[in-house]
Amino acid sequence: MAQNTKQITETNKKNPPIKQEVNSVTQKNEFAIGKQNYTLLLIGFGIIILGFVLMMGGGTEDPNVFNADELFSFRRITLAPIVVLFGFAFEIWAIMKKPKEE
């Protein structure tokens, strides 16, 4: 075993271990997305919540009454889903947007 250690030491003297180059630029630990992206994500979340709020309502206290005009209104059937889809598209854009370098 002592002979193996001596042989490894001699090999290391002939072929010193390769040193890895250190970048001259210091790397900061940064988040994947910037502060502006998080702000945009919160705005997109608010848009999605607004779309779901627009879908609410249309119920009645009396189960014998069916108000189709209120239940199937433009706001609930068309506008609210478009707002929700826009909110999700906005979220995707907010994630993919490159953060500003400071």
Backbone atoms as SQL, in Angstrom:
CREATE TABLE atoms (id INTEGER PRIMARY KEY, chain TEXT, resi INTEGER, resn TEXT, atom TEXT, x REAL, y REAL, z REAL);
INSERT INTO atoms VALUES
  (1, 'A', 1, 'MET', 'N', 0.824, -1.176, 0.000),
  (2, 'A', 1, 'MET', 'CA', 0.000, 0.000, 0.000),
  (3, 'A', 1, 'MET', 'C', 0.875, 1.249, 0.000),
  (4, 'A', 2, 'ALA', 'N', 1.949, 1.219, 0.756),
  (5, 'A', 2, 'ALA', 'CA', 2.864, 2.356, 0.780),
  (6, 'A', 2, 'ALA', 'C', 3.456, 2.581, -0.597),
  (7, 'A', 3, 'GLN', 'N', 3.654, 1.500, -1.313),
  (8, 'A', 3, 'GLN', 'CA', 4.219, 1.609, -2.650),
  (9, 'A', 3, 'GLN', 'C', 3.211, 2.280, -3.590),
  (10, 'A', 4, 'ASN', 'N', 1.916, 1.959, -3.457),
  (11, 'A', 4, 'ASN', 'CA', 0.878, 2.582, -4.274),
  (12, 'A', 4, 'ASN', 'C', 0.785, 4.075, -3.982),
  (13, 'A', 5, 'THR', 'N', 0.900, 4.452, -2.723),
  (14, 'A', 5, 'THR', 'CA', 0.845, 5.865, -2.350),
  (15, 'A', 5, 'THR', 'C', 2.025, 6.605, -2.951),
  (16, 'A', 6, 'LYS', 'N', 3.207, 5.990, -2.906),
  (17, 'A', 6, 'LYS', 'CA', 4.395, 6.610, -3.483),
  (18, 'A', 6, 'LYS', 'C', 4.226, 6.757, -4.995),
  (19, 'A', 7, 'GLN', 'N', 3.653, 5.753, -5.619),
  (20, 'A', 7, 'GLN', 'CA', 3.458, 5.800, -7.057),
  (21, 'A', 7, 'GLN', 'C', 2.457, 6.904, -7.425),
  (22, 'A', 8, 'ILE', 'N', 1.371, 7.060, -6.660),
  (23, 'A', 8, 'ILE', 'CA', 0.377, 8.111, -6.908),
  (24, 'A', 8, 'ILE', 'C', 1.008, 9.479, -6.706),
  (25, 'A', 9, 'THR', 'N', 1.838, 9.641, -5.680),
  (26, 'A', 9, 'THR', 'CA', 2.497, 10.917, -5.415),
  (27, 'A', 9, 'THR', 'C', 3.419, 11.279, -6.565),
  (28, 'A', 10, 'GLU', 'N', 4.173, 10.320, -7.072),
  (29, 'A', 10, 'GLU', 'CA', 5.066, 10.580, -8.198),
  (30, 'A', 10, 'GLU', 'C', 4.267, 10.934, -9.450),
  (31, 'A', 11, 'THR', 'N', 3.133, 10.271, -9.648),
  (32, 'A', 11, 'THR', 'CA', 2.289, 10.580, -10.804),
  (33, 'A', 11, 'THR', 'C', 1.739, 11.996, -10.687),
  (34, 'A', 12, 'ASN', 'N', 1.348, 12.405, -9.487),
  (35, 'A', 12, 'ASN', 'CA', 0.817, 13.753, -9.281),
  (36, 'A', 12, 'ASN', 'C', 1.887, 14.811, -9.516),
  (37, 'A', 13, 'LYS', 'N', 3.137, 14.500, -9.219),
  (38, 'A', 13, 'LYS', 'CA', 4.216, 15.453, -9.467),
  (39, 'A', 13, 'LYS', 'C', 4.430, 15.638, -10.961),
  (40, 'A', 14, 'LYS', 'N', 4.298, 14.554, -11.703),
  (41, 'A', 14, 'LYS', 'CA', 4.474, 14.636, -13.147),
  (42, 'A', 14, 'LYS', 'C', 3.273, 15.323, -13.804),
  (43, 'A', 15, 'ASN', 'N', 2.084, 14.977, -13.365),
  (44, 'A', 15, 'ASN', 'CA', 0.852, 15.532, -13.923),
  (45, 'A', 15, 'ASN', 'C', 0.054, 16.209, -12.807),
  (46, 'A', 16, 'PRO', 'N', 0.364, 17.463, -12.513),
  (47, 'A', 16, 'PRO', 'CA', -0.367, 18.123, -11.425),
  (48, 'A', 16, 'PRO', 'C', -1.855, 18.239, -11.793),
  (49, 'A', 17, 'PRO', 'N', -2.721, 18.247, -10.779),
  (50, 'A', 17, 'PRO', 'CA', -4.153, 18.355, -11.061),
  (51, 'A', 17, 'PRO', 'C', -4.457, 19.664, -11.795),
  (52, 'A', 18, 'ILE', 'N', -5.405, 19.595, -12.690),
  (53, 'A', 18, 'ILE', 'CA', -5.751, 20.764, -13.492),
  (54, 'A', 18, 'ILE', 'C', -6.520, 21.754, -12.615),
  (55, 'A', 19, 'LYS', 'N', -6.075, 22.984, -12.652),
  (56, 'A', 19, 'LYS', 'CA', -6.755, 24.017, -11.879),
  (57, 'A', 19, 'LYS', 'C', -7.863, 24.608, -12.740),
  (58, 'A', 20, 'GLN', 'N', -9.010, 24.783, -12.126),
  (59, 'A', 20, 'GLN', 'CA', -10.114, 25.382, -12.856),
  (60, 'A', 20, 'GLN', 'C', -9.949, 26.898, -12.825),
  (61, 'A', 21, 'GLU', 'N', -10.210, 27.501, -13.972),
  (62, 'A', 21, 'GLU', 'CA', -10.097, 28.942, -14.041),
  (63, 'A', 21, 'GLU', 'C', -11.272, 29.579, -13.322),
  (64, 'A', 22, 'VAL', 'N', -10.974, 30.621, -12.593),
  (65, 'A', 22, 'VAL', 'CA', -12.005, 31.346, -11.869),
  (66, 'A', 22, 'VAL', 'C', -12.375, 32.563, -12.701),
  (67, 'A', 23, 'ASN', 'N', -13.657, 32.742, -12.909),
  (68, 'A', 23, 'ASN', 'CA', -14.093, 33.899, -13.677),
  (69, 'A', 23, 'ASN', 'C', -13.724, 35.178, -12.941),
  (70, 'A', 24, 'SER', 'N', -13.254, 36.147, -13.708),
  (71, 'A', 24, 'SER', 'CA', -12.898, 37.405, -13.083),
  (72, 'A', 24, 'SER', 'C', -14.139, 38.170, -12.649),
  (73, 'A', 25, 'VAL', 'N', -15.278, 37.845, -13.266),
  (74, 'A', 25, 'VAL', 'CA', -16.529, 38.502, -12.895),
  (75, 'A', 25, 'VAL', 'C', -17.119, 37.740, -11.720),
  (76, 'A', 26, 'THR', 'N', -17.415, 38.443, -10.661),
  (77, 'A', 26, 'THR', 'CA', -18.019, 37.776, -9.516),
  (78, 'A', 26, 'THR', 'C', -19.486, 37.541, -9.808),
  (79, 'A', 27, 'GLN', 'N', -19.940, 36.356, -9.498),
  (80, 'A', 27, 'GLN', 'CA', -21.325, 36.007, -9.751),
  (81, 'A', 27, 'GLN', 'C', -22.148, 36.264, -8.504),
  (82, 'A', 28, 'LYS', 'N', -23.264, 36.962, -8.702),
  (83, 'A', 28, 'LYS', 'CA', -24.177, 37.218, -7.601),
  (84, 'A', 28, 'LYS', 'C', -25.259, 36.142, -7.612),
  (85, 'A', 29, 'ASN', 'N', -25.718, 35.789, -6.448),
  (86, 'A', 29, 'ASN', 'CA', -26.852, 34.879, -6.359),
  (87, 'A', 29, 'ASN', 'C', -28.097, 35.690, -6.649),
  (88, 'A', 30, 'GLU', 'N', -28.702, 35.447, -7.823),
  (89, 'A', 30, 'GLU', 'CA', -29.870, 36.205, -8.224),
  (90, 'A', 30, 'GLU', 'C', -31.040, 35.254, -8.442),
  (91, 'A', 31, 'PHE', 'N', -32.237, 35.813, -8.335),
  (92, 'A', 31, 'PHE', 'CA', -33.427, 35.043, -8.633),
  (93, 'A', 31, 'PHE', 'C', -33.557, 34.899, -10.136),
  (94, 'A', 32, 'ALA', 'N', -34.326, 33.931, -10.562),
  (95, 'A', 32, 'ALA', 'CA', -34.499, 33.690, -11.986),
  (96, 'A', 32, 'ALA', 'C', -35.242, 34.837, -12.655),
  (97, 'A', 33, 'ILE', 'N', -36.164, 35.445, -11.926),
  (98, 'A', 33, 'ILE', 'CA', -36.888, 36.587, -12.476),
  (99, 'A', 33, 'ILE', 'C', -36.720, 37.768, -11.537),
  (100, 'A', 34, 'GLY', 'N', -36.881, 38.964, -12.080),
  (101, 'A', 34, 'GLY', 'CA', -36.620, 40.167, -11.316),
  (102, 'A', 34, 'GLY', 'C', -37.833, 40.686, -10.557),
  (103, 'A', 35, 'LYS', 'N', -37.618, 41.790, -9.867),
  (104, 'A', 35, 'LYS', 'CA', -38.664, 42.404, -9.048),
  (105, 'A', 35, 'LYS', 'C', -39.838, 42.849, -9.921),
  (106, 'A', 36, 'GLN', 'N', -39.527, 43.384, -11.102),
  (107, 'A', 36, 'GLN', 'CA', -40.583, 43.835, -12.003),
  (108, 'A', 36, 'GLN', 'C', -41.456, 42.654, -12.436),
  (109, 'A', 37, 'ASN', 'N', -40.843, 41.491, -12.656),
  (110, 'A', 37, 'ASN', 'CA', -41.606, 40.313, -13.050),
  (111, 'A', 37, 'ASN', 'C', -42.581, 39.891, -11.949),
  (112, 'A', 38, 'TYR', 'N', -42.141, 39.970, -10.695),
  (113, 'A', 38, 'TYR', 'CA', -43.032, 39.624, -9.590),
  (114, 'A', 38, 'TYR', 'C', -44.197, 40.599, -9.509),
  (115, 'A', 39, 'THR', 'N', -43.942, 41.867, -9.766),
  (116, 'A', 39, 'THR', 'CA', -45.012, 42.861, -9.768),
  (117, 'A', 39, 'THR', 'C', -46.013, 42.535, -10.883),
  (118, 'A', 40, 'LEU', 'N', -45.501, 42.202, -12.061),
  (119, 'A', 40, 'LEU', 'CA', -46.380, 41.848, -13.172),
  (120, 'A', 40, 'LEU', 'C', -47.170, 40.572, -12.878),
  (121, 'A', 41, 'LEU', 'N', -46.556, 39.626, -12.181),
  (122, 'A', 41, 'LEU', 'CA', -47.265, 38.405, -11.797),
  (123, 'A', 41, 'LEU', 'C', -48.435, 38.721, -10.870),
  (124, 'A', 42, 'LEU', 'N', -48.221, 39.640, -9.928),
  (125, 'A', 42, 'LEU', 'CA', -49.308, 40.033, -9.023),
  (126, 'A', 42, 'LEU', 'C', -50.431, 40.726, -9.785),
  (127, 'A', 43, 'ILE', 'N', -50.089, 41.555, -10.762),
  (128, 'A', 43, 'ILE', 'CA', -51.106, 42.222, -11.577),
  (129, 'A', 43, 'ILE', 'C', -51.904, 41.175, -12.359),
  (130, 'A', 44, 'GLY', 'N', -51.214, 40.208, -12.952),
  (131, 'A', 44, 'GLY', 'CA', -51.896, 39.143, -13.688),
  (132, 'A', 44, 'GLY', 'C', -52.813, 38.330, -12.796),
  (133, 'A', 45, 'PHE', 'N', -52.366, 38.067, -11.573),
  (134, 'A', 45, 'PHE', 'CA', -53.196, 37.345, -10.615),
  (135, 'A', 45, 'PHE', 'C', -54.456, 38.146, -10.304),
  (136, 'A', 46, 'GLY', 'N', -54.308, 39.464, -10.173),
  (137, 'A', 46, 'GLY', 'CA', -55.462, 40.331, -9.931),
  (138, 'A', 46, 'GLY', 'C', -56.445, 40.302, -11.097),
  (139, 'A', 47, 'ILE', 'N', -55.931, 40.259, -12.325),
  (140, 'A', 47, 'ILE', 'CA', -56.794, 40.186, -13.511),
  (141, 'A', 47, 'ILE', 'C', -57.586, 38.878, -13.513),
  (142, 'A', 48, 'ILE', 'N', -56.921, 37.776, -13.145),
  (143, 'A', 48, 'ILE', 'CA', -57.611, 36.482, -13.093),
  (144, 'A', 48, 'ILE', 'C', -58.711, 36.507, -12.029),
  (145, 'A', 49, 'ILE', 'N', -58.401, 37.066, -10.867),
  (146, 'A', 49, 'ILE', 'CA', -59.401, 37.173, -9.796),
  (147, 'A', 49, 'ILE', 'C', -60.578, 38.019, -10.263),
  (148, 'A', 50, 'LEU', 'N', -60.302, 39.127, -10.964),
  (149, 'A', 50, 'LEU', 'CA', -61.367, 39.985, -11.492),
  (150, 'A', 50, 'LEU', 'C', -62.275, 39.198, -12.435),
  (151, 'A', 51, 'GLY', 'N', -61.694, 38.365, -13.291),
  (152, 'A', 51, 'GLY', 'CA', -62.497, 37.546, -14.194),
  (153, 'A', 51, 'GLY', 'C', -63.414, 36.598, -13.448),
  (154, 'A', 52, 'PHE', 'N', -62.924, 35.988, -12.384),
  (155, 'A', 52, 'PHE', 'CA', -63.775, 35.090, -11.607),
  (156, 'A', 52, 'PHE', 'C', -64.852, 35.852, -10.841),
  (157, 'A', 53, 'VAL', 'N', -64.546, 37.048, -10.400),
  (158, 'A', 53, 'VAL', 'CA', -65.557, 37.869, -9.731),
  (159, 'A', 53, 'VAL', 'C', -66.662, 38.243, -10.718),
  (160, 'A', 54, 'LEU', 'N', -66.275, 38.525, -11.968),
  (161, 'A', 54, 'LEU', 'CA', -67.277, 38.837, -12.984),
  (162, 'A', 54, 'LEU', 'C', -68.194, 37.641, -13.278),
  (163, 'A', 55, 'MET', 'N', -67.709, 36.425, -13.064),
  (164, 'A', 55, 'MET', 'CA', -68.532, 35.236, -13.292),
  (165, 'A', 55, 'MET', 'C', -69.524, 34.983, -12.167),
  (166, 'A', 56, 'MET', 'N', -69.310, 35.576, -11.015),
  (167, 'A', 56, 'MET', 'CA', -70.163, 35.296, -9.854),
  (168, 'A', 56, 'MET', 'C', -71.570, 35.850, -10.045),
  (169, 'A', 57, 'GLY', 'N', -72.485, 35.308, -9.270),
  (170, 'A', 57, 'GLY', 'CA', -73.848, 35.829, -9.245),
  (171, 'A', 57, 'GLY', 'C', -74.772, 35.027, -10.127),
  (172, 'A', 58, 'GLY', 'N', -75.963, 35.585, -10.299),
  (173, 'A', 58, 'GLY', 'CA', -76.961, 34.941, -11.147),
  (174, 'A', 58, 'GLY', 'C', -77.842, 33.959, -10.419),
  (175, 'A', 59, 'GLY', 'N', -77.621, 33.808, -9.145),
  (176, 'A', 59, 'GLY', 'CA', -78.442, 32.876, -8.377),
  (177, 'A', 59, 'GLY', 'C', -79.742, 33.534, -7.948),
  (178, 'A', 60, 'THR', 'N', -80.624, 32.741, -7.403),
  (179, 'A', 60, 'THR', 'CA', -81.903, 33.249, -6.914),
  (180, 'A', 60, 'THR', 'C', -82.227, 32.584, -5.582),
  (181, 'A', 61, 'GLU', 'N', -82.982, 33.274, -4.785),
  (182, 'A', 61, 'GLU', 'CA', -83.383, 32.738, -3.477),
  (183, 'A', 61, 'GLU', 'C', -84.478, 31.679, -3.626),
  (184, 'A', 62, 'ASP', 'N', -85.335, 31.846, -4.623),
  (185, 'A', 62, 'ASP', 'CA', -86.454, 30.933, -4.829),
  (186, 'A', 62, 'ASP', 'C', -86.064, 29.877, -5.857),
  (187, 'A', 63, 'PRO', 'N', -86.036, 28.579, -5.497),
  (188, 'A', 63, 'PRO', 'CA', -85.640, 27.545, -6.450),
  (189, 'A', 63, 'PRO', 'C', -86.649, 27.344, -7.585),
  (190, 'A', 64, 'ASN', 'N', -87.840, 27.892, -7.456),
  (191, 'A', 64, 'ASN', 'CA', -88.847, 27.755, -8.502),
  (192, 'A', 64, 'ASN', 'C', -88.704, 28.810, -9.593),
  (193, 'A', 65, 'VAL', 'N', -87.834, 29.796, -9.378),
  (194, 'A', 65, 'VAL', 'CA', -87.658, 30.883, -10.343),
  (195, 'A', 65, 'VAL', 'C', -86.344, 30.668, -11.077),
  (196, 'A', 66, 'PHE', 'N', -86.419, 30.717, -12.410),
  (197, 'A', 66, 'PHE', 'CA', -85.213, 30.604, -13.227),
  (198, 'A', 66, 'PHE', 'C', -85.100, 31.854, -14.076),
  (199, 'A', 67, 'ASN', 'N', -84.086, 32.665, -13.797),
  (200, 'A', 67, 'ASN', 'CA', -83.893, 33.913, -14.528),
  (201, 'A', 67, 'ASN', 'C', -82.765, 33.704, -15.537),
  (202, 'A', 68, 'ALA', 'N', -83.109, 33.307, -16.735),
  (203, 'A', 68, 'ALA', 'CA', -82.112, 32.991, -17.767),
  (204, 'A', 68, 'ALA', 'C', -81.352, 34.225, -18.221),
  (205, 'A', 69, 'ASP', 'N', -82.017, 35.386, -18.242),
  (206, 'A', 69, 'ASP', 'CA', -81.346, 36.611, -18.691),
  (207, 'A', 69, 'ASP', 'C', -80.188, 36.992, -17.771),
  (208, 'A', 70, 'GLU', 'N', -80.387, 36.788, -16.482),
  (209, 'A', 70, 'GLU', 'CA', -79.318, 37.130, -15.535),
  (210, 'A', 70, 'GLU', 'C', -78.225, 36.058, -15.527),
  (211, 'A', 71, 'LEU', 'N', -78.625, 34.816, -15.595),
  (212, 'A', 71, 'LEU', 'CA', -77.667, 33.715, -15.534),
  (213, 'A', 71, 'LEU', 'C', -76.794, 33.649, -16.785),
  (214, 'A', 72, 'PHE', 'N', -77.392, 33.816, -17.944),
  (215, 'A', 72, 'PHE', 'CA', -76.654, 33.715, -19.206),
  (216, 'A', 72, 'PHE', 'C', -76.352, 35.093, -19.796),
  (217, 'A', 73, 'SER', 'N', -75.990, 36.023, -18.967),
  (218, 'A', 73, 'SER', 'CA', -75.708, 37.379, -19.439),
  (219, 'A', 73, 'SER', 'C', -74.354, 37.433, -20.156),
  (220, 'A', 74, 'PHE', 'N', -74.169, 38.473, -20.923),
  (221, 'A', 74, 'PHE', 'CA', -72.909, 38.693, -21.659),
  (222, 'A', 74, 'PHE', 'C', -71.723, 38.721, -20.701),
  (223, 'A', 75, 'ARG', 'N', -71.918, 39.329, -19.551),
  (224, 'A', 75, 'ARG', 'CA', -70.825, 39.460, -18.585),
  (225, 'A', 75, 'ARG', 'C', -70.327, 38.101, -18.114),
  (226, 'A', 76, 'ARG', 'N', -71.237, 37.183, -17.806),
  (227, 'A', 76, 'ARG', 'CA', -70.836, 35.874, -17.264),
  (228, 'A', 76, 'ARG', 'C', -70.389, 34.884, -18.333),
  (229, 'A', 77, 'ILE', 'N', -70.995, 34.943, -19.510),
  (230, 'A', 77, 'ILE', 'CA', -70.738, 33.942, -20.537),
  (231, 'A', 77, 'ILE', 'C', -69.598, 34.341, -21.463),
  (232, 'A', 78, 'THR', 'N', -69.413, 35.625, -21.707),
  (233, 'A', 78, 'THR', 'CA', -68.422, 36.061, -22.689),
  (234, 'A', 78, 'THR', 'C', -67.301, 36.878, -22.062),
  (235, 'A', 79, 'LEU', 'N', -67.648, 37.939, -21.369),
  (236, 'A', 79, 'LEU', 'CA', -66.643, 38.870, -20.852),
  (237, 'A', 79, 'LEU', 'C', -65.730, 38.228, -19.803),
  (238, 'A', 80, 'ALA', 'N', -66.304, 37.563, -18.817),
  (239, 'A', 80, 'ALA', 'CA', -65.505, 36.999, -17.722),
  (240, 'A', 80, 'ALA', 'C', -64.497, 35.949, -18.207),
  (241, 'A', 81, 'PRO', 'N', -64.880, 34.989, -19.068),
  (242, 'A', 81, 'PRO', 'CA', -63.872, 34.039, -19.551),
  (243, 'A', 81, 'PRO', 'C', -62.759, 34.700, -20.362),
  (244, 'A', 82, 'ILE', 'N', -63.103, 35.740, -21.125),
  (245, 'A', 82, 'ILE', 'CA', -62.072, 36.454, -21.877),
  (246, 'A', 82, 'ILE', 'C', -61.099, 37.140, -20.925),
  (247, 'A', 83, 'VAL', 'N', -61.619, 37.730, -19.852),
  (248, 'A', 83, 'VAL', 'CA', -60.754, 38.395, -18.864),
  (249, 'A', 83, 'VAL', 'C', -59.845, 37.375, -18.189),
  (250, 'A', 84, 'VAL', 'N', -60.379, 36.213, -17.840),
  (251, 'A', 84, 'VAL', 'CA', -59.564, 35.171, -17.194),
  (252, 'A', 84, 'VAL', 'C', -58.467, 34.687, -18.147),
  (253, 'A', 85, 'LEU', 'N', -58.817, 34.429, -19.394),
  (254, 'A', 85, 'LEU', 'CA', -57.809, 33.990, -20.366),
  (255, 'A', 85, 'LEU', 'C', -56.747, 35.059, -20.591),
  (256, 'A', 86, 'PHE', 'N', -57.166, 36.321, -20.633),
  (257, 'A', 86, 'PHE', 'CA', -56.190, 37.403, -20.754),
  (258, 'A', 86, 'PHE', 'C', -55.263, 37.423, -19.536),
  (259, 'A', 87, 'GLY', 'N', -55.821, 37.175, -18.353),
  (260, 'A', 87, 'GLY', 'CA', -55.006, 37.131, -17.140),
  (261, 'A', 87, 'GLY', 'C', -53.954, 36.034, -17.194),
  (262, 'A', 88, 'PHE', 'N', -54.342, 34.853, -17.685),
  (263, 'A', 88, 'PHE', 'CA', -53.371, 33.762, -17.808),
  (264, 'A', 88, 'PHE', 'C', -52.303, 34.076, -18.861),
  (265, 'A', 89, 'ALA', 'N', -52.716, 34.679, -19.969),
  (266, 'A', 89, 'ALA', 'CA', -51.736, 35.079, -20.990),
  (267, 'A', 89, 'ALA', 'C', -50.785, 36.127, -20.433),
  (268, 'A', 90, 'PHE', 'N', -51.304, 37.045, -19.636),
  (269, 'A', 90, 'PHE', 'CA', -50.479, 38.070, -19.004),
  (270, 'A', 90, 'PHE', 'C', -49.480, 37.433, -18.041),
  (271, 'A', 91, 'GLU', 'N', -49.924, 36.413, -17.308),
  (272, 'A', 91, 'GLU', 'CA', -49.026, 35.692, -16.388),
  (273, 'A', 91, 'GLU', 'C', -47.880, 35.042, -17.150),
  (274, 'A', 92, 'ILE', 'N', -48.178, 34.401, -18.264),
  (275, 'A', 92, 'ILE', 'CA', -47.130, 33.764, -19.067),
  (276, 'A', 92, 'ILE', 'C', -46.145, 34.808, -19.570),
  (277, 'A', 93, 'TRP', 'N', -46.660, 35.932, -20.035),
  (278, 'A', 93, 'TRP', 'CA', -45.786, 37.012, -20.513),
  (279, 'A', 93, 'TRP', 'C', -44.924, 37.543, -19.372),
  (280, 'A', 94, 'ALA', 'N', -45.513, 37.685, -18.183),
  (281, 'A', 94, 'ALA', 'CA', -44.765, 38.218, -17.032),
  (282, 'A', 94, 'ALA', 'C', -43.638, 37.277, -16.632),
  (283, 'A', 95, 'ILE', 'N', -43.836, 35.979, -16.776),
  (284, 'A', 95, 'ILE', 'CA', -42.787, 35.020, -16.441),
  (285, 'A', 95, 'ILE', 'C', -41.686, 35.043, -17.500),
  (286, 'A', 96, 'MET', 'N', -42.071, 35.120, -18.765),
  (287, 'A', 96, 'MET', 'CA', -41.103, 35.032, -19.859),
  (288, 'A', 96, 'MET', 'C', -40.339, 36.337, -20.094),
  (289, 'A', 97, 'LYS', 'N', -40.842, 37.451, -19.618),
  (290, 'A', 97, 'LYS', 'CA', -40.205, 38.745, -19.846),
  (291, 'A', 97, 'LYS', 'C', -38.822, 38.769, -19.205),
  (292, 'A', 98, 'LYS', 'N', -37.834, 39.245, -19.954),
  (293, 'A', 98, 'LYS', 'CA', -36.487, 39.317, -19.411),
  (294, 'A', 98, 'LYS', 'C', -36.414, 40.451, -18.389),
  (295, 'A', 99, 'PRO', 'N', -35.835, 40.168, -17.212),
  (296, 'A', 99, 'PRO', 'CA', -35.722, 41.241, -16.218),
  (297, 'A', 99, 'PRO', 'C', -34.689, 42.262, -16.633),
  (298, 'A', 100, 'LYS', 'N', -34.907, 43.488, -16.198),
  (299, 'A', 100, 'LYS', 'CA', -33.936, 44.545, -16.503),
  (300, 'A', 100, 'LYS', 'C', -32.670, 44.315, -15.714),
  (301, 'A', 101, 'GLU', 'N', -31.528, 44.549, -16.348),
  (302, 'A', 101, 'GLU', 'CA', -30.255, 44.414, -15.639),
  (303, 'A', 101, 'GLU', 'C', -29.955, 45.732, -14.949),
  (304, 'A', 102, 'GLU', 'N', -29.600, 45.626, -13.699),
  (305, 'A', 102, 'GLU', 'CA', -29.340, 46.837, -12.918),
  (306, 'A', 102, 'GLU', 'C', -27.866, 47.022, -12.706);
